[in-house]
Amino acid sequence: MKRQKRDKSATLFNRGFQAGLGGKSRDTCPVTTTDLRSQWMSGWRQGREAHWSGMAGVSAIQAHPSLH
């Protein structure tokens, strides 16, 4: 059975969220394409907000509806 590939923008959002949640700088964004970079940055911003509000690890991921 073939595995279906995930949407690249969703994957980048999730990776950005993880980076933001982990307190990493937005300068660590690995993407240079403008539209895909915006997906990563959007995830990073939401991850930073979760980090600042005291969420961490699995609890933050479970609380965030777009990461399911």
Phi, psi and omega in degrees: 000131180281143175271137179279133179287142176284155175297130184299323181293323178293320179297316180294321177300313180299318179293323176295319178299315179299318179295316179295319179296326180279000177081015180284155179288150177291345177291349180275003180301123183275358188258138178249340178289129188303310184292323178286325177298323180295327177294315179297314182295324177297316176296320180299316180299316180292326176295320178295319178299318178295320179297315181292331180275006174095002178281148179208151174057222185297324181298324179289321180293318180292329181283342184266113186294330183280356179264008180261000000 
